[in-house]
Amino acid sequence: MNFENMNIWCWLIPLLVGVICGILGYLLGNRGETVIDNSASLKALEDKNAKLQADLRGLEGKNAKLQADLDACNKRVSAPASTNLGATAASFAAGAAVSSIPFDGAAAKAAFGATVKQDDLKVVEGIGPKIESMFKNAGIKTWKALSEASVADCQKVLDGGGKRYQIHDPASWPLQAKMCYEGKWKELVKWQEEHKHGKL
């Protein structure tokens, strides 16, 4: 009986020792790979950090250059503004005077065969006394103002007068007003004749 128990232990002890050694060998072997993997990852992170540091230094240099350029631009802008303010105002006033086109009543009378008053909106085909009054009440009092108004703005003025005025088509009114403002009387008369008295 003792011999049989001893025989089992002879087999069991080496078997257990072998299993334990196998497990320890496996664990130690994987530990070595992990250490190698970790050292490779650490090296890659250090390389990436060095590259980012170099990029940061480059961007700081660019930022310093841009700041210097901005400071130089600010100095150039602020210096002439104080010294040339009078000249700028004078040139603006001269430009405003040049952009104003003088009214030539004789040329208008020759083209229409009747006296035309400056900024008479009724010269525009399709605008009568009541519509002219509506436009003047809306702040559109001159040919120039009407020429700069959009068709939608003109329609809003008409819509404000009710159904009676909503049927009018203001599509050509800014164009006709521009010809009046620019003194193109012959062109305006010809245009009105060719377009059925102002209708597009």
MODELLER restraints for C-alpha pairs under 7 A, 6 or more apart:
rsr = mdl.restraints
at = mdl.atoms
rsr.add(forms.Gaussian(group=physical.xy_distance, feature=features.Distance(at['CA:101:A'], at['CA:182:A']), mean=6.46, stdev=0.5))
rsr.add(forms.Gaussian(group=physical.xy_distance, feature=features.Distance(at['CA:103:A'], at['CA:118:A']), mean=6.59, stdev=0.5))
rsr.add(forms.Gaussian(group=physical.xy_distance, feature=features.Distance(at['CA:103:A'], at['CA:183:A']), mean=6.79, stdev=0.5))
rsr.add(forms.Gaussian(group=physical.xy_distance, feature=features.Distance(at['CA:104:A'], at['CA:183:A']), mean=6.90, stdev=0.5))
rsr.add(forms.Gaussian(group=physical.xy_distance, feature=features.Distance(at['CA:105:A'], at['CA:116:A']), mean=6.29, stdev=0.5))
rsr.add(forms.Gaussian(group=physical.xy_distance, feature=features.Distance(at['CA:107:A'], at['CA:185:A']), mean=6.95, stdev=0.5))
rsr.add(forms.Gaussian(group=physical.xy_distance, feature=features.Distance(at['CA:108:A'], at['CA:116:A']), mean=6.14, stdev=0.5))
rsr.add(forms.Gaussian(group=physical.xy_distance, feature=features.Distance(at['CA:108:A'], at['CA:185:A']), mean=5.62, stdev=0.5))
rsr.add(forms.Gaussian(group=physical.xy_distance, feature=features.Distance(at['CA:109:A'], at['CA:115:A']), mean=4.90, stdev=0.5))
rsr.add(forms.Gaussian(group=physical.xy_distance, feature=features.Distance(at['CA:109:A'], at['CA:116:A']), mean=6.04, stdev=0.5))
rsr.add(forms.Gaussian(group=physical.xy_distance, feature=features.Distance(at['CA:111:A'], at['CA:185:A']), mean=5.79, stdev=0.5))
rsr.add(forms.Gaussian(group=physical.xy_distance, feature=features.Distance(at['CA:111:A'], at['CA:186:A']), mean=5.46, stdev=0.5))
rsr.add(forms.Gaussian(group=physical.xy_distance, feature=features.Distance(at['CA:111:A'], at['CA:189:A']), mean=6.88, stdev=0.5))
rsr.add(forms.Gaussian(group=physical.xy_distance, feature=features.Distance(at['CA:119:A'], at['CA:142:A']), mean=4.75, stdev=0.5))
rsr.add(forms.Gaussian(group=physical.xy_distance, feature=features.Distance(at['CA:119:A'], at['CA:143:A']), mean=5.24, stdev=0.5))
rsr.add(forms.Gaussian(group=physical.xy_distance, feature=features.Distance(at['CA:121:A'], at['CA:127:A']), mean=6.74, stdev=0.5))
rsr.add(forms.Gaussian(group=physical.xy_distance, feature=features.Distance(at['CA:121:A'], at['CA:132:A']), mean=5.89, stdev=0.5))
rsr.add(forms.Gaussian(group=physical.xy_distance, feature=features.Distance(at['CA:121:A'], at['CA:143:A']), mean=6.54, stdev=0.5))
rsr.add(forms.Gaussian(group=physical.xy_distance, feature=features.Distance(at['CA:122:A'], at['CA:128:A']), mean=5.37, stdev=0.5))
rsr.add(forms.Gaussian(group=physical.xy_distance, feature=features.Distance(at['CA:122:A'], at['CA:129:A']), mean=6.64, stdev=0.5))
rsr.add(forms.Gaussian(group=physical.xy_distance, feature=features.Distance(at['CA:122:A'], at['CA:132:A']), mean=6.49, stdev=0.5))
rsr.add(forms.Gaussian(group=physical.xy_distance, feature=features.Distance(at['CA:124:A'], at['CA:173:A']), mean=6.38, stdev=0.5))
rsr.add(forms.Gaussian(group=physical.xy_distance, feature=features.Distance(at['CA:124:A'], at['CA:176:A']), mean=5.86, stdev=0.5))
rsr.add(forms.Gaussian(group=physical.xy_distance, feature=features.Distance(at['CA:124:A'], at['CA:177:A']), mean=6.35, stdev=0.5))
rsr.add(forms.Gaussian(group=physical.xy_distance, feature=features.Distance(at['CA:125:A'], at['CA:197:A']), mean=6.00, stdev=0.5))
rsr.add(forms.Gaussian(group=physical.xy_distance, feature=features.Distance(at['CA:125:A'], at['CA:198:A']), mean=5.17, stdev=0.5))
rsr.add(forms.Gaussian(group=physical.xy_distance, feature=features.Distance(at['CA:126:A'], at['CA:198:A']), mean=6.64, stdev=0.5))
rsr.add(forms.Gaussian(group=physical.xy_distance, feature=features.Distance(at['CA:134:A'], at['CA:157:A']), mean=6.76, stdev=0.5))
rsr.add(forms.Gaussian(group=physical.xy_distance, feature=features.Distance(at['CA:135:A'], at['CA:141:A']), mean=6.68, stdev=0.5))
rsr.add(forms.Gaussian(group=physical.xy_distance, feature=features.Distance(at['CA:135:A'], at['CA:157:A']), mean=6.48, stdev=0.5))
rsr.add(forms.Gaussian(group=physical.xy_distance, feature=features.Distance(at['CA:138:A'], at['CA:157:A']), mean=6.89, stdev=0.5))
rsr.add(forms.Gaussian(group=physical.xy_distance, feature=features.Distance(at['CA:140:A'], at['CA:146:A']), mean=5.91, stdev=0.5))
rsr.add(forms.Gaussian(group=physical.xy_distance, feature=features.Distance(at['CA:143:A'], at['CA:177:A']), mean=4.88, stdev=0.5))
rsr.add(forms.Gaussian(group=physical.xy_distance, feature=features.Distance(at['CA:143:A'], at['CA:178:A']), mean=6.57, stdev=0.5))
rsr.add(forms.Gaussian(group=physical.xy_distance, feature=features.Distance(at['CA:143:A'], at['CA:180:A']), mean=6.41, stdev=0.5))
rsr.add(forms.Gaussian(group=physical.xy_distance, feature=features.Distance(at['CA:143:A'], at['CA:181:A']), mean=5.36, stdev=0.5))
rsr.add(forms.Gaussian(group=physical.xy_distance, feature=features.Distance(at['CA:144:A'], at['CA:177:A']), mean=6.75, stdev=0.5))
rsr.add(forms.Gaussian(group=physical.xy_distance, feature=features.Distance(at['CA:144:A'], at['CA:178:A']), mean=6.43, stdev=0.5))
rsr.add(forms.Gaussian(group=physical.xy_distance, feature=features.Distance(at['CA:144:A'], at['CA:181:A']), mean=5.66, stdev=0.5))
rsr.add(forms.Gaussian(group=physical.xy_distance, feature=features.Distance(at['CA:146:A'], at['CA:174:A']), mean=5.44, stdev=0.5))
rsr.add(forms.Gaussian(group=physical.xy_distance, feature=features.Distance(at['CA:146:A'], at['CA:177:A']), mean=5.96, stdev=0.5))
rsr.add(forms.Gaussian(group=physical.xy_distance, feature=features.Distance(at['CA:147:A'], at['CA:174:A']), mean=4.00, stdev=0.5))
rsr.add(forms.Gaussian(group=physical.xy_distance, feature=features.Distance(at['CA:147:A'], at['CA:175:A']), mean=6.14, stdev=0.5))
rsr.add(forms.Gaussian(group=physical.xy_distance, feature=features.Distance(at['CA:147:A'], at['CA:177:A']), mean=4.97, stdev=0.5))
rsr.add(forms.Gaussian(group=physical.xy_distance, feature=features.Distance(at['CA:147:A'], at['CA:178:A']), mean=4.77, stdev=0.5))
rsr.add(forms.Gaussian(group=physical.xy_distance, feature=features.Distance(at['CA:148:A'], at['CA:174:A']), mean=6.63, stdev=0.5))
rsr.add(forms.Gaussian(group=physical.xy_distance, feature=features.Distance(at['CA:149:A'], at['CA:174:A']), mean=6.43, stdev=0.5))
rsr.add(forms.Gaussian(group=physical.xy_distance, feature=features.Distance(at['CA:151:A'], at['CA:170:A']), mean=6.13, stdev=0.5))
rsr.add(forms.Gaussian(group=physical.xy_distance, feature=features.Distance(at['CA:151:A'], at['CA:171:A']), mean=5.55, stdev=0.5))
rsr.add(forms.Gaussian(group=physical.xy_distance, feature=features.Distance(at['CA:154:A'], at['CA:170:A']), mean=6.21, stdev=0.5))
rsr.add(forms.Gaussian(group=physical.xy_distance, feature=features.Distance(at['CA:155:A'], at['CA:170:A']), mean=6.55, stdev=0.5))
rsr.add(forms.Gaussian(group=physical.xy_distance, feature=features.Distance(at['CA:158:A'], at['CA:165:A']), mean=5.29, stdev=0.5))
rsr.add(forms.Gaussian(group=physical.xy_distance, feature=features.Distance(at['CA:158:A'], at['CA:166:A']), mean=5.48, stdev=0.5))
rsr.add(forms.Gaussian(group=physical.xy_distance, feature=features.Distance(at['CA:159:A'], at['CA:165:A']), mean=6.54, stdev=0.5))
rsr.add(forms.Gaussian(group=physical.xy_distance, feature=features.Distance(at['CA:159:A'], at['CA:166:A']), mean=5.17, stdev=0.5))
rsr.add(forms.Gaussian(group=physical.xy_distance, feature=features.Distance(at['CA:172:A'], at['CA:198:A']), mean=6.48, stdev=0.5))
rsr.add(forms.Gaussian(group=physical.xy_distance, feature=features.Distance(at['CA:172:A'], at['CA:199:A']), mean=6.85, stdev=0.5))
rsr.add(forms.Gaussian(group=physical.xy_distance, feature=features.Distance(at['CA:172:A'], at['CA:200:A']), mean=6.62, stdev=0.5))
rsr.add(forms.Gaussian(group=physical.xy_distance, feature=features.Distance(at['CA:176:A'], at['CA:188:A']), mean=6.58, stdev=0.5))
rsr.add(forms.Gaussian(group=physical.xy_distance, feature=features.Distance(at['CA:179:A'], at['CA:185:A']), mean=6.85, stdev=0.5))
rsr.add(forms.Gaussian(group=physical.xy_distance, feature=features.Distance(at['CA:179:A'], at['CA:188:A']), mean=6.07, stdev=0.5))
rsr.add(forms.Gaussian(group=physical.xy_distance, feature=features.Distance(at['CA:192:A'], at['CA:198:A']), mean=4.94, stdev=0.5))
